Amino acid sequence: MVNFTLNRKTTGLLIVDVQEKLFREVERSCEVMHMIQKVVKGFHILQLPIIVTEQYPEGLGSTVPTLKQVVGERAEVLSKTTFSCLGNDVMKQKLLAMNVTQWVVVGIEAHVCVLQTAKDLLKAGREVVVLNDAITSRSLYDFSTAIAELRDCGVRVSSTETVLFELLHDSKAPEFKQMSQLIKTG
């Protein structure tokens, strides 16, 4: 059983491959986009690091424009051809050199890039939370298989609201009203 609590001082958000050509093919795309945008806004409120990856952007396009707009200039966008974000040496060095030991992972596809990245982050000694409401695949069967495999290999599977309030920690936190409003309205 995975049992850890996220710490604001050591947590980052990894947005995996939410790209134009692939995103329009996945299940629950509107709901998933809404939740990814919500978690991005929450990380902005808490001023936590955000990394965006793109799988072979020459073929699959760049990050979906509506997500790019919410992410803004603050997040770094890294390109790759490997399925795992840690399969690329430059990206691996970048992610492991950051002061982040706990990664919240969202994106697509759940059963390929998200799963392989989460497994490799675990192997590198990081704690990983994947948000089940902010990942998807082209097939619900592949999505549900990915959720089971993520849990089996030691990834914590949670939801956007759970993680944002966990990172907030206390209703007396200065960001509480802003975060509460985000959760209510999105």
N, C-alpha and C positions, 0 to 999 in steps of 0.2 A: 504494500500500500504506500502510495506517495504521500508524504506528509511534510510540507514546508509552507511557510508563509512568505509572501513577497515582501521585499524591503525596498522602499523608494530609493535608497542610496545605491542599490546594486541592480536595478531592474531596467531593461530596455525592451523596446518593441521591434519585432522583425516582421515586416510585411513582405510576404513571399509571392512574387510573380502575378500580381493582379493586373494583367495586361489585356489590351483591347481585343485581340483576335481570340484569345482563349476564354476571357471572362464571359463573353456572350454565349458560350456553349455550356456553361456550368448550371447545375441545379440551384434553385433558390437565389439567383444572382442579386435580385433587388434587396432581399432581406440581409444577405451576407454583406453587400456593399454598405447598407445602413449601419450594420454593427461594426464593420471595419472603420467607417468614418467616425462612429461614436468613440471607439477605443482610441483612435488618433487624437480626437479632440480632448479626451480625458488625459492622454499623455502630454498634450500641450498644456493643459491646465496645471498638471503636476511638474511640468518642465523636465520630462524624462526623455532620454535619447530614443530616436526612431531611425531605423535603417530600412530602406526599400530595395528589393531586388527585382531584377528583370531577367527572365530566361530567354536567351537568344532574341533580343529585341528587333533585330533585322527581319526576323521571320514572324514573330508573334506580336510585334508592335510594342509601344511603350506603355507605361502605367496608365490605366484608365484616367482620362482627363478630370473627371469629377473627384477622384481620389487624390490626384496630383494637387488639385486646388486646395483640398483640406489639409494635406500633408504640408504644403507650402515649401518655402526655401530652407527651412530648418533641417529637414531630413536629407541624408545622403542617399543617392541612388546608385546601386552597384549592378553591373551586368555580369552574366555568367552563361555558360553553356552546360555546366554540370547540373544534375538534378538537385543535389544537396548544395546548400550555400557554402558548406565547408569543404566541398569537393574542389573548389577553386582556391588556389593557394593565396592569391591576393586578398580575396574576400575572407578566407579563413584567418589570415593574419590580422586583418582589420577587426573582425568580430571578437577574436580572442584577446586582442590587445586592449580592447575597451574595458573600462571599469564596470563591466556588466557580468554578473555571475548568474543572473536569473533572466531568462528570455521569455517574453510573451510572444507567441508565434501565431500569426493569422495569414490567410491567403489561399492560394490554389496551386496545384491540385492537392487535396488532402492526402491522397494515397500515393503520391509520387514526391513532389518537391517538399511539401510540408513534412511528410513522414520521414523522408531521408534526412532532411535538415535537423529535425528534432532528435533523431537517433544519433546523429553525429555530434550535436551539441551535448547530449548526455555523455557520449564517449569522451568528450573534451572536458568533462567535469562540471558542466553547467547544469543548473536546474531549469526545467522547461515546463511552461504552461501553454497548452494549445487551447484556443477558445472555440468550442464546438459550434457556436453561433456565428463565427467569423471565418470559417473555413468551408470549403465545398469542393466537389468534383463534378465531372460531367455526368456521373451516374451515382444515384443514391446508394447503390450497392457498394461501389468503391468508397464512398464517404463513410458508410457504416463500418466497412472492413478496416478503414484507416483508424477510426476512433478506437476500435477494439485492439488493434495492433499497437497504437500509441500507448494505451493503458497497459498493455501486456509488457511493453519494454520499459516502463517506468516514467512515462510522461504524465504530468498532471493534466487532466482534461477539465476545463472549467467554462465559465461564460463571461461575457463582457462586463455585465453589471457586477458580478461577484468580484472580479479582479479589480475593477476601478474602486470599489468601496474598500477592498482589502488594502490597496495601495494608499488610499486616503486615511484609513486606520481609525480616525476619530472625528466625530461630528463637530468637535471644537477646532478642527484644522481650518486654517484660513481659506482654503479652497472648497470647503464643504458646500456652501450655497451654490457656487458655480457648478460643482460636480453634480449636485442634486438636481439642478435645473437641466443639465445635460442629460441625465438619466431619464427625467420626465419627458423631455421634448425631443431629444435626439440631436 
